[in-house]
Amino acid sequence: MLNFFLRLVFFMLGLVFAASLAVAVLLLAAVWGLRYAWARLTGKPVQPWVMRFDPRGGFDRFRAAGRPAEPTAADVAGARAQGQAADAPVRLRDPGVVTDVQARPVSRDD
């Protein structure tokens, strides 16, 4: 008896899904028909629905994300004024020269 009710519930769920899918298709067809009728009424050509998406653009975007951004002219001018490297203002010309840190001996607390 439980098997019968389970099948009945799944059958009803399938009918609800099919009905909702049919309503969605009919709604899309109605919108498409209204667009066509409006274009015919106004004398304009019917514009097709197309996806304006180039799949190659996604690959280019991810390739460009790996490269550092080019510095702007203001970044280059500011870096030169501070004596830093002009290609990337946050990079020092000589990374071995650090003046604001003092070395301390390592202490072991064993």
All heavy atoms as an XYZ file, in Angstrom:
847
protein
N       0.819     -1.195      0.000
C       0.000      0.000      0.000
C       0.872      1.272      0.000
O       0.548      2.232     -0.678
C      -0.904     -0.048      1.233
C      -1.964      0.985      1.215
S      -3.154      0.572     -0.054
C      -4.477      1.543      0.449
N       1.961      1.216      0.775
C       2.876      2.364      0.829
C       3.523      2.598     -0.528
O       3.723      3.744     -0.945
C       3.935      2.127      1.911
C       4.942      3.258      2.099
C       4.246      4.510      2.605
C       6.037      2.832      3.042
N       3.842      1.509     -1.228
C       4.447      1.609     -2.549
C       3.501      2.322     -3.520
O       3.927      3.150     -4.325
C       4.783      0.203     -3.048
C       5.708      0.235     -4.243
O       6.268      1.264     -4.563
N       5.835     -0.898     -4.908
N       2.223      2.038     -3.439
C       1.237      2.676     -4.309
C       1.173      4.190     -4.039
O       1.163      4.991     -4.968
C      -0.143      2.041     -4.109
C      -1.238      2.765     -4.833
C      -1.338      2.696     -6.212
C      -2.159      3.543     -4.137
C      -2.337      3.375     -6.886
C      -3.151      4.224     -4.800
C      -3.250      4.148     -6.182
N       1.141      4.582     -2.758
C       1.079      6.012     -2.419
C       2.363      6.744     -2.828
O       2.314      7.888     -3.271
C       0.805      6.200     -0.932
C      -0.608      5.925     -0.551
C      -0.914      4.971      0.415
C      -1.650      6.599     -1.147
C      -2.216      4.709      0.763
C      -2.973      6.353     -0.810
C      -3.256      5.394      0.146
N       3.492      6.066     -2.695
C       4.758      6.679     -3.116
C       4.765      6.911     -4.627
O       5.167      7.987     -5.095
C       5.917      5.777     -2.702
C       7.307      6.373     -2.822
C       7.450      7.591     -1.930
C       8.350      5.335     -2.463
N       4.289      5.930     -5.379
C       4.204      6.100     -6.831
C       3.218      7.203     -7.199
O       3.444      7.975     -8.132
C       3.769      4.795     -7.485
C       4.852      3.775     -7.544
C       4.384      2.561     -8.289
N       5.408      1.528     -8.308
C       5.351      0.465     -9.051
N       4.305      0.256     -9.837
N       6.314     -0.422     -9.018
N       2.121      7.282     -6.474
C       1.116      8.318     -6.735
C       1.683      9.714     -6.468
O       1.463     10.643     -7.250
C      -0.134      8.070     -5.871
C      -1.329      8.984     -6.137
C      -1.869      8.749     -7.544
C      -2.402      8.754     -5.089
N       2.439      9.861     -5.387
C       3.045     11.158     -5.060
C       4.041     11.558     -6.136
O       4.050     12.711     -6.601
C       3.710     11.108     -3.662
C       4.614     12.301     -3.439
C       2.650     11.032     -2.579
N       4.896     10.613     -6.571
C       5.866     10.934     -7.616
C       5.185     11.236     -8.947
O       5.637     12.108     -9.695
C       6.874      9.799     -7.782
C       7.964      9.819     -6.750
C       8.288      8.667     -6.057
C       8.664     10.981     -6.461
C       9.290      8.668     -5.110
C       9.658     10.995     -5.524
C       9.978      9.840     -4.832
N       4.101     10.565     -9.237
C       3.344     10.846    -10.456
C       2.772     12.257    -10.410
O       2.838     12.998    -11.394
C       2.237      9.811    -10.642
C       1.432     10.020    -11.886
C       1.974      9.775    -13.135
C       0.123     10.489    -11.799
C       1.229      9.973    -14.278
C      -0.617     10.698    -12.944
C      -0.065     10.438    -14.189
N       2.217     12.644     -9.266
C       1.664     14.005     -9.116
C       2.765     15.058     -9.221
O       2.560     16.108     -9.845
C       0.939     14.134     -7.776
C      -0.303     13.310     -7.668
S      -1.510     13.877     -8.865
C      -2.854     12.810     -8.502
N       3.932     14.780     -8.620
C       5.048     15.727     -8.729
C       5.491     15.868    -10.183
O       5.820     16.973    -10.643
C       6.216     15.277     -7.864
C       6.066     15.469     -6.360
C       7.235     14.845     -5.625
C       5.941     16.933     -6.012
N       5.492     14.771    -10.932
C       5.832     14.826    -12.347
C       4.831     15.638    -13.148
O       5.206     16.395    -14.040
N       3.551     15.487    -12.820
C       2.522     16.281    -13.507
C       2.680     17.775    -13.213
O       2.534     18.608    -14.112
C       1.130     15.807    -13.101
C       0.658     14.484    -13.699
C      -0.730     14.125    -13.167
C       0.639     14.560    -15.217
N       2.974     18.103    -11.964
C       3.180     19.522    -11.605
C       4.386     20.082    -12.337
O       4.352     21.205    -12.856
C       3.321     19.668    -10.074
C       3.820     21.054     -9.699
C       2.008     19.366     -9.385
N       5.473     19.314    -12.411
C       6.664     19.770    -13.117
C       6.377     19.965    -14.607
O       6.776     20.971    -15.202
C       7.813     18.783    -12.925
C       9.046     19.152    -13.670
C       9.846     20.203    -13.245
C       9.425     18.453    -14.816
C      10.984     20.560    -13.935
C      10.553     18.802    -15.510
C      11.347     19.855    -15.072
N       5.687     19.016    -15.216
C       5.360     19.124    -16.637
C       4.448     20.315    -16.907
O       4.622     21.034    -17.899
C       4.710     17.829    -17.114
N       3.485     20.543    -16.023
C       2.585     21.688    -16.200
C       3.343     23.003    -16.069
O       3.122     23.944    -16.847
C       1.444     21.614    -15.183
N       4.265     23.099    -15.106
C       5.027     24.346    -14.949
C       5.957     24.572    -16.136
O       6.150     25.713    -16.576
C       5.815     24.327    -13.643
O       6.787     23.302    -13.673
N       6.530     23.507    -16.660
C       7.371     23.638    -17.846
C       6.547     24.085    -19.049
O       6.984     24.942    -19.829
C       8.046     22.297    -18.132
C       9.185     22.307    -19.131
C      10.318     23.186    -18.647
C       9.674     20.890    -19.361
N       5.337     23.558    -19.195
C       4.461     23.966    -20.294
C       4.060     25.430    -20.171
O       4.015     26.157    -21.164
C       3.221     23.070    -20.329
N       3.784     25.878    -18.963
C       3.433     27.287    -18.749
C       4.616     28.188    -19.108
O       4.438     29.239    -19.736
C       2.982     27.517    -17.288
C       2.911     28.990    -16.953
C       1.628     26.853    -17.058
N       5.828     27.791    -18.734
C       7.003     28.594    -19.061
C       7.213     28.683    -20.567
O       7.515     29.752    -21.102
C       8.244     28.002    -18.378
N       7.025     27.577    -21.281
C       7.186     27.579    -22.740
C       6.105     28.437    -23.389
O       6.372     29.206    -24.316
C       7.166     26.134    -23.284
C       7.024     26.113    -24.795
C       8.425     25.397    -22.855
N       4.871     28.324    -22.918
C       3.789     29.147    -23.470
C       4.009     30.635    -23.199
O       3.715     31.480    -24.052
C       2.445     28.690    -22.908
C       1.932     27.347    -23.432
C       0.662     26.941    -22.700
C       1.707     27.418    -24.934
N       4.522     30.965    -22.035
C       4.822     32.361    -21.726
C       5.917     32.908    -22.630
O       5.821     34.031    -23.143
C       5.224     32.490    -20.254
C       5.459     33.898    -19.726
C       4.161     34.689    -19.765
C       6.000     33.845    -18.319
N       6.957     32.108    -22.861
C       8.020     32.524    -23.768
C       7.493     32.689    -25.188
O       7.850     33.653    -25.882
C       9.153     31.501    -23.737
C      10.388     31.838    -24.558
C      11.059     33.101    -24.040
C      11.360     30.678    -24.542
N       6.635     31.785    -25.630
C       6.047     31.896    -26.969
C       5.170     33.135    -27.078
O       5.158     33.815    -28.111
C       5.242     30.639    -27.290
N       4.445     33.470    -26.003
C       3.597     34.669    -26.024
C       4.452     35.936    -26.121
O       4.129     36.863    -26.881
C       2.717     34.707    -24.779
N       5.539     35.994    -25.373
C       6.426     37.168    -25.438
C       7.044     37.270    -26.820
O       7.139     38.367    -27.391
C       7.504     37.076    -24.336
C       8.574     38.126    -24.528
C       6.871     37.214    -22.970
N       7.454     36.154    -27.375
C       8.040     36.150    -28.705
C       7.021     36.612    -29.745
O       7.330     37.387    -30.651
C       8.539     34.756    -29.013
C       9.383     34.635    -30.235
C      10.229     35.573    -30.767
C       9.467     33.511    -31.100
N      10.831     35.086    -31.884
C      10.388     33.824    -32.110
C       8.867     32.260    -31.086
C      10.700     32.925    -33.126
C       9.193     31.366    -32.095
C      10.091     31.709    -33.101
N       5.782     36.153    -29.619
C       4.733     36.570    -30.541
C       4.418     38.056    -30.413
O       4.185     38.737    -31.412
N       4.406     38.572    -29.191
C       4.175     40.014    -29.002
C       5.291     40.844    -29.616
O       5.036     41.897    -30.218
C       4.023     40.329    -27.518
C       2.699     39.926    -26.881
C       2.747     40.143    -25.370
C       1.558     40.734    -27.500
N       6.532     40.395    -29.471
C       7.652     41.120    -30.091
C       7.499     41.132    -31.603
O       7.730     42.156    -32.261
C       8.984     40.452    -29.731
C       9.478     40.750    -28.351
C      10.867     40.148    -28.132
N      11.867     40.901    -28.858
C      12.683     40.391    -29.768
N      12.617     39.123    -30.078
N      13.573     41.142    -30.367
N       7.122     39.986    -32.164
C       6.959     39.882    -33.608
C       5.813     40.781    -34.087
O       5.949     41.501    -35.076
C       6.701     38.428    -33.995
C       6.503     38.233    -35.474
C       7.576     38.267    -36.345
C       5.222     38.031    -35.999
C       7.386     38.094    -37.704
C       5.029     37.862    -37.351
C       6.121     37.891    -38.204
O       5.934     37.735    -39.550
N       4.708     40.759    -33.357
C       3.557     41.584    -33.744
C       3.885     43.066    -33.640
O       3.494     43.870    -34.500
C       2.348     41.237    -32.874
N       4.601     43.461    -32.600
C       4.958     44.879    -32.428
C       5.916     45.323    -33.539
O       5.794     46.429    -34.054
C       5.587     45.097    -31.055
C       5.942     46.526    -30.824
C       7.180     47.077    -30.855
C       5.036     47.601    -30.551
N       7.113     48.418    -30.615
C       5.801     48.769    -30.421
C       3.661     47.676    -30.404
C       5.224     49.998    -30.146
C       3.090     48.914    -30.131
C       3.873     50.047    -30.007
N       6.853     44.462    -33.912
C       7.778     44.813    -34.984
C       7.033     44.945    -36.312
O       7.330     45.838    -37.104
C       8.886     43.757    -35.087
N       6.075     44.060    -36.569
C       5.298     44.157    -37.798
C       4.423     45.401    -37.798
O       4.245     46.054    -38.822
C       4.416     42.911    -37.971
C       5.166     41.628    -38.171
C       5.720     41.517    -39.535
N       4.615     41.420    -40.491
C       4.740     41.088    -41.741
N       5.917     40.794    -42.202
N       3.700     41.048    -42.535
N       3.863     45.743    -36.637
C       2.990     46.901    -36.524
C       3.753     48.206    -36.740
O       3.265     49.122    -37.396
C       2.313     46.904    -35.149
C       1.267     47.981    -34.892
C       0.065     47.757    -35.811
C       0.837     47.951    -33.452
N       4.959     48.287    -36.204
C       5.751     49.509    -36.327
C       6.591     49.541    -37.593
O       7.213     50.557    -37.898
C       6.683     49.678    -35.105
O       7.514     48.531    -35.002
C       5.881     49.878    -33.843
N       6.654     48.437    -38.337
C       7.396     48.410    -39.596
C       8.880     48.197    -39.425
O       9.651     48.407    -40.366
N       9.313     47.802    -38.253
C      10.736     47.566    -38.017
C      11.028     46.082    -38.191
O      10.167     45.232    -38.005
C      11.114     47.999    -36.596
C      10.947     49.481    -36.363
C      11.344     49.839    -34.956
C      11.155     51.328    -34.732
N      11.463     51.711    -33.368
N      12.279     45.754    -38.542
C      12.618     44.332    -38.651
C      12.668     43.678    -37.269
O      12.977     44.328    -36.272
C      14.006     44.331    -39.304
C      14.564     45.670    -38.984
C      13.400     46.623    -38.901
N      12.362     42.409    -37.224
C      12.388     41.680    -35.966
C      13.834     41.357    -35.632
O      14.527     40.715    -36.415
C      11.565     40.375    -36.065
C      11.613     39.616    -34.753
C      10.145     40.673    -36.454
N      14.280     41.859    -34.511
C      15.645     41.585    -34.070
C      15.693     40.206    -33.406
O      14.879     39.920    -32.539
C      16.103     42.647    -33.063
C      16.177     44.050    -33.634
C      17.300     44.185    -34.642
O      18.311     43.519    -34.557
N      17.087     45.047    -35.620
N      16.632     39.371    -33.783
C      16.708     38.050    -33.155
C      17.254     38.148    -31.734
O      18.000     39.074    -31.406
C      17.667     37.287    -34.058
C      18.506     38.339    -34.678
C      17.621     39.547    -34.826
N      16.862     37.191    -30.930
C      17.431     37.094    -29.587
C      18.730     36.320    -29.693
O      18.747     35.148    -30.037
C      16.476     36.354    -28.659
C      15.326     37.173    -28.206
C      15.226     38.527    -28.213
C      14.098     36.695    -27.668
N      14.027     38.918    -27.730
C      13.310     37.806    -27.379
C      13.604     35.438    -27.410
C      12.052     37.707    -26.837
C      12.346     35.332    -26.863
C      11.582     36.448    -26.576
N      19.814     36.992    -29.428
C      21.116     36.332    -29.496
C      21.878     36.625    -28.207
O      21.649     37.635    -27.548
C      21.949     36.818    -30.701
C      21.323     36.388    -31.996
C      22.149     38.316    -30.670
N      22.770     35.720    -27.871
C      23.639     35.946    -26.723
C      24.857     36.718    -27.202
O      25.574     36.251    -28.085
C      24.080     34.615    -26.104
C      22.985     33.889    -25.392
S      23.554     32.364    -24.646
C      24.909     32.907    -23.674
N      25.085     37.853    -26.644
C      26.257     38.640    -27.007
C      27.390     38.269    -26.052
O      27.748     39.005    -25.155
C      25.946     40.119    -26.939
C      24.808     40.502    -27.853
C      24.725     41.978    -28.086
N      23.493     42.372    -28.711
C      23.151     42.132    -29.967
N      23.957     41.461    -30.731
N      22.014     42.539    -30.458
N      27.929     37.072    -26.281
C      28.948     36.533    -25.391
C      29.981     35.811    -26.233
O      29.639     34.944    -27.040
C      28.294     35.563    -24.396
C      29.276     34.810    -23.554
C      29.956     35.438    -22.541
C      29.503     33.475    -23.782
C      30.859     34.747    -21.771
C      30.398     32.775    -23.013
C      31.084     33.414    -22.003
N      31.217     36.184    -26.071
C      32.303     35.521    -26.761
C      33.016     34.623    -25.757
O      33.605     35.118    -24.795
C      33.272     36.563    -27.319
C      34.388     35.937    -28.127
O      34.265     34.756    -28.497
O      35.375     36.643    -28.386
N      32.961     33.318    -25.918
C      33.566     32.438    -24.915
C      35.075     32.604    -24.803
O      35.655     32.293    -23.780
C      33.203     31.032    -25.394
C      32.799     31.169    -26.798
C      32.330     32.576    -26.992
N      35.716     33.117    -25.841
C      37.163     33.316    -25.762
C      37.521     34.439    -24.804
O      38.615     34.495    -24.284
C      37.717     33.627    -27.144
C      37.570     32.454    -28.104
C      37.920     32.862    -29.492
N      36.917     33.829    -29.952
C      36.898     34.364    -31.149
N      37.822     34.055    -32.013
N      35.963     35.213    -31.489
N      36.573     35.357    -24.554
C      36.838     36.463    -23.651
C      37.094     36.008    -22.225
O      37.867     36.622    -21.492
N      36.446     34.926    -21.807
C      36.677     34.410    -20.456
C      38.093     33.914    -20.275
O      38.719     34.145    -19.246
N      38.633     33.236    -21.287
C      40.007     32.760    -21.193
C      40.977     33.934    -21.162
O      41.961     33.923    -20.422
C      40.335     31.836    -22.363
C      39.601     30.534    -22.306
C      38.594     30.259    -23.206
C      39.908     29.594    -21.344
C      37.909     29.062    -23.158
C      39.226     28.389    -21.284
C      38.225     28.123    -22.191
N      40.727     34.955    -21.971
C      41.599     36.124    -21.966
C      41.574     36.823    -20.619
O      42.603     37.306    -20.140
C      41.183     37.104    -23.068
C      41.406     36.523    -24.460
O      42.231     35.586    -24.578
O      40.755     36.999    -25.404
N      40.410     36.884    -19.995
C      40.300     37.545    -18.697
C      41.117     36.804    -17.634
O      41.814     37.417    -16.840
C      38.836     37.629    -18.284
C      38.628     38.388    -16.987
C      37.178     38.488    -16.629
N      36.644     37.153    -16.374
C      35.448     36.746    -16.734
N      34.631     37.554    -17.348
N      35.032     35.532    -16.455
N      41.074     35.471    -17.661
C      41.827     34.716    -16.664
C      43.323     34.734    -16.950
O      44.125     34.707    -16.032
C      41.313     33.282    -16.571
C      40.015     33.200    -15.844
C      38.849     32.901    -16.516
C      39.948     33.453    -14.496
C      37.648     32.832    -15.848
C      38.752     33.400    -13.816
C      37.601     33.084    -14.491
N      43.705     34.792    -18.220
C      45.128     34.912    -18.538
C      45.662     36.264    -18.089
O      46.769     36.365    -17.604
C      45.335     34.752    -20.038
C      45.672     33.348    -20.412
C      46.159     33.277    -21.848
N      45.383     32.240    -22.502
C      44.536     32.419    -23.492
N      44.350     33.597    -23.997
N      43.866     31.421    -23.997
N      44.865     37.305    -18.264
C      45.299     38.648    -17.869
C      45.357     38.803    -16.357
O      46.098     39.629    -15.844
C      44.360     39.700    -18.465
N      44.595     37.997    -15.629
C      44.599     38.108    -14.171
C      45.932     37.664    -13.584
O      46.323     38.120    -12.516
C      43.465     37.277    -13.576
N      46.657     36.798    -14.269
C      47.942     36.333    -13.767
C      49.046     37.349    -13.942
O      50.041     37.352    -13.219
N      48.893     38.239    -14.890
C      49.906     39.267    -15.142
C      49.682     40.463    -14.221
O      48.546     40.841    -13.961
C      49.811     39.749    -16.588
C      50.413     38.777    -17.558
C      50.390     39.342    -18.952
N      49.307     38.633    -19.659
C      48.434     39.202    -20.442
N      48.479     40.477    -20.675
N      47.501     38.497    -21.019
N      50.740     41.086    -13.749
C      50.549     42.289    -12.928
C      50.034     43.443    -13.790
O      50.313     43.523    -14.981
C      51.941     42.591    -12.387
C      52.877     41.927    -13.332
C      52.154     40.728    -13.872
N      49.274     44.304    -13.172
C      48.710     45.444    -13.893
C      49.811     46.443    -14.228
O      50.767     46.624    -13.477
C      47.639     46.118    -13.047
N      49.676     47.074    -15.364
C      50.645     48.087    -15.764
C      50.488     49.320    -14.877
O      49.375     49.754    -14.606
C      50.411     48.483    -17.222
C      50.744     47.385    -18.203
C      52.232     47.112    -18.268
O      53.029     48.069    -18.166
O      52.593     45.933    -18.405
N      51.600     49.902    -14.419
C      51.484     51.105    -13.585
C      51.040     52.297    -14.424
O      51.367     52.403    -15.604
C      52.903     51.302    -13.049
C      53.786     50.596    -14.008
C      52.979     49.466    -14.572
N      50.300     53.174    -13.810
C      49.862     54.381    -14.504
C      50.995     55.401    -14.512
O      52.019     55.224    -13.848
C      48.634     54.983    -13.806
O      48.998     55.357    -12.480
C      47.480     53.977    -13.768
N      50.805     56.477    -15.245
C      51.828     57.527    -15.311
C      52.034     58.168    -13.938
O      53.162     58.519    -13.566
C      51.425     58.582    -16.339
N      50.963     58.297    -13.178
C      51.092     58.872    -11.835
C      51.898     57.953    -10.922
O      52.699     58.408    -10.103
C      49.713     59.127    -11.244
N      51.714     56.630    -11.067
C      52.493     55.679    -10.279
C      53.978     55.774    -10.611
O      54.835     55.756     -9.722
C      52.011     54.247    -10.527
C      50.619     53.996     -9.979
O      50.204     54.721     -9.046
O      49.942     53.081    -10.486
N      54.287     55.879    -11.909
C      55.681     55.959    -12.335
C      56.316     57.257    -11.829
O      57.434     57.257    -11.307
C      55.782     55.856    -13.873
C      57.194     56.128    -14.350
C      55.322     54.480    -14.326
N      55.594     58.368    -11.954
C      56.141     59.653    -11.500
C      56.339     59.654     -9.988
O      57.359     60.145     -9.479
C      55.209     60.793    -11.911
N      55.391     59.097     -9.251
C      55.531     59.028     -7.797
C      56.669     58.128     -7.374
O      57.395     58.415     -6.412
N      56.860     57.014     -8.086
C      57.952     56.098     -7.754
C      59.298     56.736     -8.024
O      60.228     56.603     -7.224
C      57.805     54.815     -8.561
N      59.431     57.453     -9.131
C      60.703     58.122     -9.437
C      60.996     59.219     -8.426
O      62.137     59.427     -8.043
C      60.654     58.700    -10.844
C      60.759     57.654    -11.905
C      60.814     58.242    -13.281
N      60.880     57.188    -14.286
C      60.534     57.349    -15.530
N      60.093     58.513    -15.966
N      60.627     56.343    -16.374
N      59.963     59.905     -7.973
C      60.179     60.970     -6.989
C      60.641     60.403     -5.655
O      61.393     61.054     -4.924
C      58.890     61.770     -6.799
N      60.223     59.177     -5.327
C      60.623     58.562     -4.062
C      61.871     57.700     -4.205
O      62.317     57.102     -3.235
C      59.476     57.717     -3.507
C      58.272     58.537     -3.119
C      57.112     57.676     -2.671
O      57.191     56.452     -2.687
N      56.026     58.307     -2.275
N      62.424     57.609     -5.412
C      63.632     56.827     -5.624
C      63.383     55.340     -5.720
O      64.291     54.543     -5.493
N      62.169     54.944     -6.028
C      61.843     53.529     -6.163
C      61.854     53.131     -7.629
O      62.019     53.960     -8.511
C      60.470     53.245     -5.550
C      60.395     53.519     -4.066
C      58.989     53.367     -3.534
O      58.044     53.273     -4.303
N      58.862     53.376     -2.221
N      61.679     51.847     -7.867
C      61.653     51.355     -9.237
C      60.427     51.913     -9.954
O      59.341     51.975     -9.394
C      61.617     49.833     -9.251
N      60.613     52.298    -11.200
C      59.518     52.925    -11.950
C      58.544     51.892    -12.501
O      57.399     52.226    -12.782
C      60.086     53.758    -13.089
N      58.958     50.620    -12.655
C      58.038     49.645    -13.238
C      56.986     49.191    -12.247
O      55.864     48.895    -12.607
C      58.803     48.438    -13.788
C      59.595     47.709    -12.709
O      59.850     48.328    -11.661
O      59.958     46.538    -12.937
N      57.307     49.129    -10.971
C      56.352     48.768     -9.928
C      56.702     49.587     -8.691
O      57.731     49.349     -8.070
C      56.405     47.288     -9.622
N      55.915     50.565     -8.332
C      56.280     51.500     -7.266
C      56.529     50.844     -5.912
O      57.235     51.400     -5.091
C      55.080     52.434     -7.183
C      54.392     52.301     -8.482
C      54.670     50.926     -8.958
N      56.002     49.678     -5.667
C      56.195     49.084     -4.346
C      57.503     48.308     -4.251
O      57.903     47.906     -3.180
C      55.021     48.133     -3.986
C      53.751     48.921     -3.842
C      54.880     47.056     -5.021
N      58.186     48.080     -5.358
C      59.432     47.344     -5.364
C      60.608     48.305     -5.209
O      60.683     49.316     -5.901
C      59.555     46.600     -6.689
C      60.114     45.220     -6.506
C      60.195     44.477     -7.813
N      58.871     44.220     -8.352
C      58.594     44.206     -9.636
N      59.524     44.435    -10.515
N      57.378     43.956    -10.053
N      61.529     47.990     -4.332
C      62.734     48.801     -4.176
C      63.728     48.450     -5.270
O      63.745     47.339     -5.778
C      63.361     48.556     -2.797
C      62.536     48.999     -1.589
C      63.232     48.539     -0.309
C      62.359     50.493     -1.588
N      64.593     49.410     -5.604
C      65.603     49.128     -6.621
C      66.614     48.110     -6.119
O      67.011     47.220     -6.830
C      66.326     50.409     -7.019
C      65.467     51.300     -7.848
C      66.243     52.473     -8.345
N      65.306     53.375     -8.990
C      65.617     54.185     -9.957
N      66.836     54.241    -10.388
N      64.717     54.947    -10.495
N      67.024     48.227     -4.880
C      67.973     47.288     -4.306
C      67.322     46.664     -3.085
O      67.286     47.275     -2.016
C      69.266     48.011     -3.927
C      70.348     47.049     -3.472
O      70.151     45.833     -3.618
O      71.397     47.520     -2.992
N      66.766     45.454     -3.188
C      66.049     44.871     -2.057
C      66.960     44.524     -0.887
O      66.495     44.274      0.211
C      65.392     43.612     -2.635
C      66.110     43.328     -3.899
C      66.716     44.610     -4.358
N      68.295     44.535     -1.080
C      69.211     44.226      0.017
C      69.388     45.380      0.984
O      69.898     45.205      2.098
N      68.982     46.577      0.612
C      69.157     47.746      1.463
C      67.857     48.014      2.211
O      66.887     48.486      1.651
C      69.553     48.980      0.620
C      69.697     50.193      1.508
C      70.797     48.710     -0.164
N      67.856     47.695      3.498
C      66.706     47.959      4.346
C      67.218     48.773      5.520
O      68.118     48.350      6.249
C      66.049     46.642      4.834
C      64.876     46.944      5.746
C      65.595     45.821      3.649
N      66.673     49.970      5.736
C      67.227     50.865      6.756
C      66.363     50.973      8.005
O      66.840     51.475      9.019
C      67.391     52.277      6.163
O      66.111     52.720      5.706
C      68.384     52.253      5.020
N      65.118     50.537      7.981
C      64.245     50.753      9.128
C      64.078     49.512     10.003
O      63.213     49.486     10.864
C      62.875     51.261      8.670
C      62.187     50.278      7.751
O      62.865     49.372      7.255
O      60.978     50.421      7.534
N      64.922     48.482      9.827
C      64.826     47.271     10.623
C      66.200     46.968     11.201
O      67.207     47.057     10.520
C      64.351     46.071      9.746
C      64.318     44.802     10.568
C      63.011     46.368      9.151
N      66.226     46.645     12.494
C      67.494     46.268     13.126
C      67.442     44.777     13.455
O      66.459     44.292     14.002
C      67.711     47.055     14.412
C      67.898     48.548     14.132
C      68.095     49.319     15.408
O      68.095     48.755     16.506
N      68.271     50.612     15.280
N      68.533     44.082     13.148
C      68.582     42.650     13.390
C      68.834     42.377     14.870
O      69.600     43.091     15.530
C      69.692     42.020     12.566
N      68.171     41.365     15.401
C      68.386     40.926     16.788
C      68.893     39.502     16.788
O      68.559     38.736     15.886
C      67.070     40.995     17.571
C      66.559     42.406     17.767
C      65.355     42.412     18.649
N      64.217     41.859     17.882
C      63.092     41.436     18.428
N      62.930     41.470     19.722
N      62.129     40.962     17.677
N      69.649     39.152     17.807
C      70.115     37.780     17.860
C      68.934     36.843     18.187
O      67.983     37.214     18.867
C      71.138     37.767     19.003
C      70.819     38.974     19.809
C      70.200     39.986     18.880
N      69.024     35.616     17.662
C      67.972     34.625     17.874
C      68.138     34.057     19.273
O      69.214     33.672     19.704
C      68.093     33.503     16.824
C      67.046     32.432     17.085
C      67.961     34.073     15.442
N      67.044     34.043     20.032
C      67.101     33.468     21.387
C      66.270     32.215     21.398
O      65.151     32.169     20.895
C      66.576     34.475     22.409
O      65.222     34.760     22.131
N      66.827     31.162     22.013
C      66.109     29.881     22.111
C      65.654     29.702     23.549
O      66.442     29.795     24.473
C      67.011     28.734     21.694
C      67.427     28.807     20.259
C      68.213     27.601     19.879
N      67.458     26.906     18.843
C      67.656     25.671     18.513
N      68.539     24.947     19.133
N      66.952     25.111     17.558
N      64.402     29.427     23.715
C      63.837     29.184     25.049
C      63.457     27.717     25.135
O      62.297     27.353     25.050
C      62.606     30.067     25.298
C      62.962     31.540     25.289
O      64.085     31.860     25.682
O      62.112     32.345     24.876
N      64.460     26.833     25.349
C      64.187     25.395     25.440
C      64.044     24.979     26.854
O      64.656     25.189     27.758
C      65.310     24.593     24.775
C      65.286     24.742     23.275
O      65.134     25.878     22.779
O      65.436     23.751     22.611
